[in-house]
Each structure stands twice: as C-alpha cells, then as structure tokens.
Amino acid sequence: MESRLLGCFEAVFPDVAREDIPTAAIASMPEWDSLATVTLMSLIEEEFAIAISTDDLELFISFLVIKDLIGEKLGLA
C-alpha cells in the first residue's frame, strides 16, 4: 500500500524526492495547497478504490496521517 501511496504523492508533488515523501507534511511544503489536496484525494480514491469524504480532507496533513486513513478505509488498521 505504501508504494502505491508514494506514487500518488509523486504525481502531485513531482519536485519532492521519493525518499522525502514519507516525512512530507502540509506545514513544511508550500506547494501543498488546497488544489494539491483535492488532486491528491482524487488520485488516492482512484488508486485504492475508496471514497474519501470532504470531512476526511481535514486529515490530509501529512503522508503518515493519510497512510493511516487509507489503512482504516481498507480495513488494515
């Protein structure tokens, strides 16, 4: 699952090195704006065949938090 999520992040943030993505957070990335959040959500929904509510968008603050959210939605957490 993590490699698939890394791919989603790479598509939205092509200038961020793959090894830096696991520590990526909205607070430390100026390019992570509302448009990037919605784009990331859309890619994740498509990649993992899950639905993410608009309430869940508030949780899109870091790679690790998003990874946990996906795990919950997939029943892995």
GIMOBEL-V143259 format. One record per backbone hydrogen bond with DSSP energy under -0.5 kcal/mol. CO is the residue of the C=O (numbers start at 0). NH is the residue of the N-H. If there is no record, write none. Layout:
BEGIN
co:CO nh:NH
co:CO nh:NH
END
This chain:
BEGIN
co:0 nh:4
co:1 nh:5
co:2 nh:6
co:3 nh:7
co:4 nh:8
co:5 nh:9
co:6 nh:10
co:7 nh:11
co:8 nh:12
co:12 nh:15
co:16 nh:19
co:16 nh:20
co:17 nh:20
co:17 nh:21
co:19 nh:22
co:20 nh:23
co:23 nh:62
co:24 nh:27
co:24 nh:28
co:25 nh:28
co:28 nh:31
co:30 nh:32
co:32 nh:36
co:33 nh:37
co:34 nh:38
co:35 nh:39
co:36 nh:40
co:37 nh:41
co:38 nh:42
co:39 nh:43
co:40 nh:44
co:41 nh:45
co:42 nh:46
co:43 nh:47
co:44 nh:48
co:44 nh:49
co:50 nh:52
co:52 nh:56
co:53 nh:56
co:54 nh:57
co:55 nh:58
co:56 nh:59
co:58 nh:60
co:58 nh:61
co:60 nh:25
co:61 nh:65
co:62 nh:66
co:63 nh:67
co:64 nh:68
co:65 nh:69
co:66 nh:70
co:67 nh:71
co:68 nh:72
co:69 nh:73
co:70 nh:75
co:70 nh:76
co:71 nh:74
END
